[in-house]
């Protein structure tokens, strides 16, 4: 006995089938918007090593140098971009309209060694943030298990 679509009860042929397709479409569209919303707060970061240094490059086109912060937290490097904008529009001395926006994006990177703040250097040119930090010897210590 084979399965045939036409043998399904009437409930599955009509409104229920349409209902399921509507829910499926709703979730597909919602997830597309969620993905684009989440990807707005991410910027690409690449890193590579030389014999003596770790080089981190963050692609930040369209941002100004004064909006970028690089923070050293032990073996973590935090790259943050914060931009606020306020515009005021006056309408015939009756009322004024103020519009304020704030954009903040950041990435935290964990390196396999403590980062020397005084020996780490950063440059920003043509939308590319480049951070160079010397590799530090990392001392592995193991804990005895009783």
N, CA, C and O of each residue as an XYZ file, in Angstrom:
584
protein
N       0.848     -1.186      0.000
C       0.000      0.000      0.000
C       0.880      1.231      0.000
O       1.626      1.460      0.952
N       0.807      2.009     -1.030
C       1.630      3.200     -1.160
C       0.960      4.431     -0.576
O      -0.255      4.463     -0.381
N       1.770      5.442     -0.302
C       1.275      6.699      0.246
C       1.010      7.646     -0.911
O       1.885      7.882     -1.744
N      -0.179      8.178     -0.960
C      -0.519      9.132     -2.000
C      -1.074     10.388     -1.363
O      -1.835     10.330     -0.397
N      -0.682     11.525     -1.917
C      -1.110     12.813     -1.383
C      -2.634     12.944     -1.426
O      -3.226     13.533     -0.521
N      -3.254     12.421     -2.427
C      -4.700     12.557     -2.573
C      -5.476     11.759     -1.542
O      -6.667     12.013     -1.363
N      -4.857     10.805     -0.854
C      -5.538     10.006      0.152
C      -5.548     10.663      1.530
O      -6.117     10.110      2.471
N      -4.922     11.849      1.664
C      -4.905     12.537      2.951
C      -6.303     13.029      3.302
O      -7.086     13.347      2.407
N      -6.626     13.096      4.582
C      -7.934     13.630      4.969
C      -8.090     15.066      4.485
O      -7.099     15.755      4.242
N      -9.287     15.500      4.352
C      -9.590     16.837      3.847
C      -8.954     17.958      4.654
O      -8.689     19.033      4.116
N      -8.708     17.724      5.925
C      -8.111     18.745      6.787
C      -6.732     19.154      6.274
O      -6.373     20.330      6.341
N      -5.948     18.185      5.756
C      -4.594     18.476      5.306
C      -4.564     19.059      3.899
O      -3.565     19.673      3.521
N      -5.582     18.895      3.142
C      -5.594     19.401      1.775
C      -5.912     20.878      1.699
O      -5.438     21.555      0.787
N      -6.678     21.391      2.603
C      -7.170     22.761      2.484
C      -6.507     23.738      3.432
O      -5.329     24.062      3.285
N      -7.267     24.203      4.402
C      -6.844     25.306      5.257
C      -5.665     24.960      6.158
O      -4.837     25.830      6.429
N      -5.561     23.741      6.624
C      -4.454     23.382      7.501
C      -3.123     23.468      6.755
O      -2.130     23.954      7.294
N      -3.115     22.997      5.525
C      -1.909     23.073      4.702
C      -1.504     24.534      4.486
O      -0.323     24.869      4.578
N      -2.458     25.386      4.206
C      -2.204     26.814      4.036
C      -1.677     27.420      5.342
O      -0.764     28.245      5.316
N      -2.243     27.020      6.469
C      -1.822     27.507      7.779
C      -0.358     27.143      8.052
O       0.420     27.987      8.498
N       0.010     25.905      7.789
C       1.392     25.451      8.007
C       2.353     26.210      7.100
O       3.427     26.614      7.546
N       1.990     26.408      5.851
C       2.845     27.162      4.936
C       3.007     28.609      5.391
O       4.086     29.182      5.238
N       1.954     29.210      5.948
C       2.027     30.582      6.444
C       2.985     30.690      7.614
O       3.782     31.626      7.685
N       2.912     29.734      8.537
C       3.816     29.748      9.690
C       5.257     29.551      9.225
O       6.165     30.228      9.708
N       5.464     28.646      8.308
C       6.803     28.394      7.768
C       7.357     29.661      7.116
O       8.516     30.014      7.336
N       6.556     30.330      6.333
C       6.966     31.570      5.677
C       7.280     32.657      6.704
O       8.249     33.400      6.549
N       6.462     32.749      7.748
C       6.675     33.748      8.803
C       8.049     33.569      9.442
O       8.786     34.541      9.599
N       8.403     32.331      9.816
C       9.682     32.078     10.455
C      10.852     32.285      9.497
O      11.906     32.774      9.903
N      10.674     31.919      8.237
C      11.742     32.149      7.267
C      12.060     33.634      7.141
O      13.227     34.024      7.168
N      11.034     34.459      7.005
C      11.235     35.902      6.863
C      11.786     36.512      8.149
O      12.666     37.371      8.093
N      11.283     36.085      9.300
C      11.753     36.624     10.581
C      13.225     36.322     10.795
O      13.977     37.186     11.247
N      13.641     35.110     10.478
C      15.040     34.735     10.669
C      15.955     35.485      9.709
O      17.099     35.780     10.055
N      15.473     35.797      8.516
C      16.275     36.598      7.591
C      16.539     37.976      8.180
O      17.659     38.480      8.109
N      15.512     38.585      8.760
C      15.675     39.905      9.361
C      16.537     39.846     10.615
O      17.330     40.754     10.864
N      16.392     38.802     11.394
C      17.200     38.650     12.601
C      18.670     38.503     12.231
O      19.533     39.091     12.884
N      18.963     37.736     11.204
C      20.340     37.551     10.764
C      20.960     38.873     10.316
O      22.103     39.170     10.664
N      20.216     39.666      9.548
C      20.762     40.955      9.099
C      20.907     41.923     10.263
O      21.827     42.740     10.275
N      20.014     41.842     11.238
C      20.114     42.700     12.422
C      21.353     42.350     13.236
O      22.085     43.241     13.667
N      21.592     41.063     13.450
C      22.743     40.639     14.245
C      24.058     40.912     13.531
O      25.048     41.231     14.189
N      24.103     40.801     12.227
C      25.350     41.008     11.503
C      25.733     42.483     11.411
O      26.862     42.790     11.027
N      24.833     43.405     11.750
C      25.174     44.823     11.754
C      26.176     45.150     12.846
O      26.945     46.101     12.707
N      26.187     44.382     13.932
C      27.048     44.677     15.061
C      28.330     43.860     15.054
O      28.944     43.666     16.103
N      28.738     43.383     13.899
C      29.945     42.590     13.793
C      30.830     43.207     12.716
O      30.351     43.621     11.661
N      32.116     43.260     12.997
C      33.052     43.685     11.971
C      34.128     42.607     11.846
O      34.486     41.962     12.832
N      34.631     42.418     10.649
C      35.599     41.343     10.438
C      36.943     41.645     11.089
O      37.448     42.765     11.018
N      37.510     40.625     11.722
C      38.818     40.718     12.354
C      39.635     39.516     11.903
O      39.154     38.383     11.925
N      40.856     39.767     11.499
C      41.778     38.699     11.134
C      43.052     38.879     11.935
O      43.454     40.002     12.241
N      43.682     37.764     12.273
C      44.976     37.873     12.936
C      45.926     36.833     12.401
O      45.525     35.763     11.945
N      47.194     37.174     12.469
C      48.227     36.252     12.027
C      49.489     36.531     12.824
O      49.622     37.569     13.472
N      50.412     35.580     12.763
C      51.637     35.673     13.550
C      52.854     35.807     12.648
O      52.905     35.258     11.548
N      53.825     36.548     13.145
C      55.162     36.524     12.568
C      56.042     35.811     13.582
O      55.545     35.262     14.565
N      57.329     35.818     13.347
C      58.247     35.152     14.283
C      58.160     35.768     15.682
O      58.269     35.063     16.685
N      57.963     37.089     15.739
C      58.009     37.761     17.045
C      56.724     38.486     17.443
O      56.566     38.849     18.609
N      55.810     38.704     16.510
C      54.631     39.525     16.786
C      53.329     38.808     16.439
O      53.297     37.865     15.648
N      52.268     39.290     17.058
C      50.905     38.914     16.686
C      50.304     40.175     16.055
O      50.359     41.255     16.645
N      49.740     40.036     14.875
C      49.176     41.170     14.150
C      47.685     40.948     14.006
O      47.242     39.922     13.488
N      46.914     41.921     14.470
C      45.457     41.861     14.419
C      44.986     42.987     13.503
O      45.408     44.134     13.648
N      44.105     42.649     12.559
C      43.559     43.650     11.645
C      42.038     43.623     11.694
O      41.413     42.578     11.512
N      41.460     44.785     11.941
C      40.003     44.932     11.989
C      39.577     45.854     10.854
O      40.124     46.942     10.681
N      38.601     45.405     10.093
C      38.085     46.184      8.965
C      36.965     47.091      9.467
O      35.873     46.620      9.784
N      37.242     48.398      9.537
C      36.284     49.372     10.076
C      36.083     50.540      9.116
O      36.343     51.683      9.490
N      35.630     50.287      7.890
C      35.468     51.386      6.937
C      34.359     52.348      7.369
O      33.335     51.941      7.916
N      34.592     53.615      7.111
C      33.574     54.625      7.397
C      33.588     55.156      8.823
O      32.806     56.048      9.154
N      34.461     54.626      9.672
C      34.534     55.116     11.052
C      35.725     56.058     11.191
O      36.723     55.929     10.483
N      35.601     56.998     12.108
C      36.686     57.941     12.370
C      37.569     57.407     13.494
O      37.116     56.656     14.357
N      38.810     57.799     13.465
C      39.788     57.349     14.457
C      39.323     57.646     15.884
O      39.501     56.820     16.779
N      38.739     58.800     16.093
C      38.324     59.198     17.451
C      37.158     58.379     17.997
O      36.843     58.488     19.182
N      36.513     57.571     17.175
C      35.410     56.718     17.626
C      35.870     55.310     18.012
O      35.070     54.498     18.478
N      37.159     55.024     17.816
C      37.683     53.672     18.024
C      38.484     53.621     19.326
O      39.276     54.517     19.618
N      38.265     52.559     20.100
C      39.026     52.324     21.326
C      39.640     50.929     21.265
O      39.001     49.979     20.813
N      40.874     50.817     21.720
C      41.544     49.526     21.861
C      41.940     49.415     23.331
O      42.650     50.268     23.865
N      41.469     48.352     23.968
C      41.707     48.168     25.393
C      42.376     46.820     25.635
O      41.993     45.809     25.047
N      43.382     46.821     26.511
C      44.083     45.596     26.876
C      43.598     45.156     28.241
O      43.614     45.927     29.201
N      43.163     43.897     28.319
C      42.665     43.326     29.571
C      43.353     41.972     29.794
O      42.771     40.929     29.496
N      44.575     41.982     30.312
C      45.313     40.732     30.526
C      45.704     40.101     29.210
O      46.566     40.620     28.501
N      45.073     38.975     28.874
C      45.351     38.331     27.582
C      44.228     38.585     26.572
O      44.153     37.927     25.534
N      43.359     39.545     26.888
C      42.268     39.890     25.974
C      42.472     41.282     25.397
O      42.996     42.183     26.051
N      42.042     41.425     24.155
C      42.096     42.690     23.447
C      40.669     43.056     23.063
O      39.989     42.282     22.391
N      40.215     44.228     23.484
C      38.855     44.680     23.186
C      38.936     45.823     22.190
O      39.592     46.835     22.436
N      38.256     45.648     21.055
C      38.172     46.691     20.033
C      36.738     47.180     20.027
O      35.812     46.403     19.793
N      36.551     48.469     20.284
C      35.198     49.034     20.355
C      35.094     50.265     19.466
O      36.035     51.052     19.353
N      33.936     50.415     18.840
C      33.634     51.593     18.030
C      32.330     52.165     18.561
O      31.311     51.475     18.607
N      32.370     53.426     18.961
C      31.171     54.075     19.478
C      31.010     55.414     18.786
O      31.914     56.250     18.781
N      29.843     55.595     18.207
C      29.563     56.824     17.461
C      28.183     57.335     17.853
O      27.186     56.622     17.745
N      28.146     58.569     18.305
C      26.845     59.170     18.605
C      26.661     60.401     17.727
O      27.620     61.086     17.372
N      25.420     60.656     17.394
C      25.112     61.766     16.503
C      23.828     62.431     16.997
O      22.852     61.751     17.317
N      23.835     63.754     17.057
C      22.639     64.478     17.465
C      22.398     65.604     16.471
O      23.300     66.384     16.163
N      21.174     65.676     15.976
C      20.794     66.762     15.079
C      19.570     67.465     15.652
O      18.668     66.830     16.198
N      19.556     68.764     15.519
C      18.434     69.567     15.994
C      17.870     70.349     14.817
O      18.608     70.993     14.072
N      16.567     70.284     14.659
C      15.882     71.005     13.593
C      14.868     71.956     14.220
O      14.056     71.540     15.046
N      14.912     73.221     13.834
C      13.960     74.213     14.342
C      12.899     74.471     13.268
O      13.215     74.649     12.092
N      11.644     74.487     13.697
C      10.538     74.694     12.777
C       9.825     75.996     13.120
O       9.004     76.049     14.035
N      10.151     77.034     12.377
C       9.477     78.340     12.450
C       9.294     78.831     13.879
O       8.247     79.389     14.205
N      10.268     78.641     14.717
C      10.286     79.099     16.110
C       9.095     78.593     16.928
O       8.832     79.109     18.014
N       8.375     77.592     16.422
C       7.249     77.026     17.156
C       7.726     75.864     18.007
O       7.373     75.757     19.182
N       8.515     75.007     17.420
C       9.062     73.873     18.157
C      10.374     73.452     17.502
O      10.663     73.822     16.364
N      11.147     72.685     18.227
C      12.374     72.126     17.664
C      12.319     70.604     17.795
O      11.673     70.053     18.687
N      12.996     69.975     16.905
C      13.007     68.508     16.876
C      14.456     68.047     17.024
O      15.329     68.469     16.266
N      14.702     67.189     17.993
C      16.034     66.659     18.233
C      16.062     65.171     17.938
O      15.182     64.420     18.357
N      17.068     64.768     17.224
C      17.221     63.360     16.880
C      18.621     62.920     17.324
O      19.624     63.535     16.963
N      18.665     61.846     18.109
C      19.941     61.359     18.603
C      20.066     59.873     18.289
O      19.117     59.107     18.455
N      21.250     59.480     17.834
C      21.492     58.068     17.566
C      22.820     57.664     18.187
O      23.742     58.472     18.296
N      22.902     56.407     18.590
C      24.112     55.868     19.175
C      24.371     54.500     18.560
O      23.503     53.627     18.561
N      25.564     54.333     18.042
C      25.961     53.051     17.469
C      27.184     52.572     18.222
O      28.168     53.301     18.345
N      27.129     51.344     18.729
C      28.264     50.777     19.453
C      28.455     49.336     19.012
O      27.539     48.517     19.091
N      29.658     49.043     18.549
C      30.017     47.685     18.169
C      31.361     47.365     18.806
O      32.205     48.245     18.976
N      31.550     46.093     19.158
C      32.824     45.722     19.758
C      33.124     44.252     19.544
O      32.225     43.441     19.321
N      34.398     43.927     19.617
C      34.873     42.550     19.536
C      35.932     42.366     20.609
O      36.738     43.262     20.862
N      35.923     41.213     21.230
C      36.950     40.846     22.209
C      37.699     39.636     21.679
O      37.090     38.652     21.261
N      39.001     39.714     21.698
C      39.846     38.628     21.220
C      40.693     38.128     22.383
O      41.240     38.927     23.145
N      40.802     36.826     22.520
C      41.632     36.235     23.555
C      42.885     35.670     22.908
O      42.810     34.817     22.023
N      44.034     36.152     23.356
C      45.315     35.685     22.841
C      45.916     34.679     23.818
O      45.564     34.685     24.998
N      46.804     33.826     23.355
C      47.354     32.778     24.226
C      48.482     33.261     25.142
O      49.250     32.445     25.653
N      48.590     34.566     25.353
C      49.626     35.117     26.228
C      49.133     36.457     26.761
O      48.191     37.039     26.224
N      49.778     36.945     27.824
C      49.447     38.269     28.354
C      49.945     39.330     27.376
O      51.039     39.216     26.823
N      49.137     40.351     27.174
C      49.456     41.396     26.210
C      50.174     42.531     26.930
O      49.694     43.026     27.949
N      51.311     42.936     26.407
C      52.065     44.055     26.960
C      51.468     45.353     26.435
O      51.555     45.651     25.244
N      50.868     46.113     27.325
C      50.225     47.364     26.907
C      51.237     48.367     26.371
O      50.961     49.055     25.388
N      52.395     48.460     26.998
C      53.376     49.469     26.566
C      54.044     49.100     25.242
O      54.511     49.986     24.527
N      54.100     47.800     24.899
C      54.738     47.382     23.655
C      53.749     47.159     22.511
O      54.158     46.829     21.398
N      52.465     47.334     22.770
C      51.438     47.141     21.745
C      51.180     48.473     21.046
O      51.022     49.508     21.694
N      51.140     48.431     19.722
C      50.936     49.643     18.922
C      49.768     49.437     17.965
O      49.570     48.344     17.435
N      48.998     50.503     17.751
C      47.848     50.438     16.846
C      47.911     51.598     15.864
O      48.291     52.715     16.214
N      47.527     51.303     14.620
C      47.410     52.339     13.600
C      46.057     52.175     12.909
O      45.497     51.080     12.849
N      45.550     53.292     12.390
C      44.278     53.261     11.666
C      44.452     54.057     10.386
O      44.731     55.255     10.413
N      44.283     53.371      9.264
C      44.482     54.021      7.972
C      43.562     53.383      6.944
O      43.508     52.159      6.825
N      42.839     54.212      6.201
C      41.947     53.749      5.126
C      40.957     52.682      5.593
O      40.700     51.717      4.872
N      40.401     52.851      6.797
C      39.386     51.942      7.296
C      39.923     50.653      7.894
O      39.139     49.779      8.264
N      41.251     50.512      8.001
C      41.851     49.301      8.544
C      42.587     49.630      9.844
O      43.533     50.418      9.861
N      42.132     49.011     10.921
C      42.806     49.126     12.214
C      43.804     47.983     12.305
O      43.429     46.819     12.163
N      45.061     48.303     12.538
C      46.108     47.289     12.660
C      46.746     47.420     14.043
O      47.218     48.487     14.435
N      46.744     46.307     14.764
C      47.322     46.258     16.097
C      48.470     45.256     16.061
O      48.301     44.121     15.616
N      49.635     45.685     16.534
C      50.798     44.809     16.580
C      51.238     44.686     18.030
O      51.520     45.685     18.692
N      51.293     43.467     18.510
C      51.734     43.209     19.880
C      52.781     42.098     19.855
O      52.610     41.094     19.164
N      53.863     42.280     20.610
C      54.880     41.220     20.630
C      54.368     39.978     21.334
O      53.654     40.059     22.334
N      54.745     38.829     20.797
C      54.351     37.572     21.432
C      55.139     37.426     22.727
O      56.344     37.673     22.772
N      54.454     37.032     23.747
C      55.078     36.827     25.051
C      55.186     35.329     25.295
O      54.301     34.565     24.908
N      56.260     34.915     25.932
C      56.319     33.490     26.277
C      55.237     33.183     27.293
O      55.119     33.867     28.310
N      54.457     32.167     27.024
C      53.415     31.813     27.972
C      53.905     30.625     28.790
O      54.364     29.605     28.276
N      53.782     30.822     30.051
C      54.269     29.851     31.011
C      53.132     28.909     31.368
O      52.157     29.301     32.008
N      53.274     27.671     30.946
C      52.237     26.693     31.279
C      52.521     26.142     32.669
O      53.638     25.722     32.971
N      51.531     26.151     33.476
C      51.645     25.598     34.817
C      50.512     24.603     35.010
O      49.355     24.873     34.688
N      50.867     23.478     35.530
C      49.884     22.440     35.768
C      49.653     22.291     37.265
O      50.558     22.497     38.073
N      48.456     21.938     37.609
C      48.072     21.732     38.999
C      48.107     20.235     39.289
O      47.590     19.423     38.521
N      48.724     19.891     40.407
C      48.732     18.479     40.806
C      47.329     18.052     41.210
O      46.601     18.781     41.883
N      46.983     16.879     40.789
C      45.668     16.326     41.142
C      45.884     15.300     42.229
O      46.680     14.375     42.063
N      45.196     15.449     43.323
C      45.321     14.505     44.449
C      44.379     13.336     44.289
O      44.349     12.446     45.139
